[in-house]
């Protein structure tokens, strides 16, 4: 397989993301908790980090350095495409029902808040933060991380590593890009990456994985808002693993 200079540069950029996140560690968390940085500023910097490499990928697509087919950015209306879309609708309904039940079951909130402690500092507590998190960070992560890790990176490594090993490695790097959540959650996020890869493979399009990824993050933000928005002091670190 001939790899272009653009592909090598795209690879370097994507590999720089988990390296940067490992170097950054919990600096952003400490800045938010100490009040040096607002959550909205943290959201903005996260979106910049996601969209800069993605825009470079878009340039590659536009200049035909890589095709949309190779990164599964297609929709052909196949049975698997539509089954995936139905799955997304079912997931949306399940999440909506669960959020309604959680909102009404206030006695479960302390338990949920304790379970969601590892990223509480990042989760929205005001309506403005909720809007920015769901419509900004969550959608950006769903689109950008899928295109970068399950789209380009998986495609590029497959000829050298094989189909499934390439998915494993790309998912590990995806997990490392979430180092701010701590070691255990890096592994959990890596497993989520594998699941999203399998979803993309089974549905024959990356669009379904993008939708699932964004939905999981939106659900996490809404759940955290319901459970934690009325808590007085913000803990130093709460919500499901937003990927």
Secondary structure, 3 states (H helix, E strand, C coil): CCCCHHHHHHHHHHHHHHHHHHHHCCHHHHHHHHCCCCHHHHHHHHHHHHHHHHHHHHHHHHCCCCCCCCCCCCCCCCHHHHHHHHHHHHHHHHHHHHHHHHHHCHHHHHHHHHHCHHHHHHCCCCHHHHHHHHHHHHHHHHHHHHHHHHHHHHHHHHHHHCHHHHHHHHHHHHHHCCHHHCHHHHHHHHHHHHHHHHHHHHHCCHHHHHHHHHHHHHHHHHHHHHHHCCCCCCCCCCCCCCC
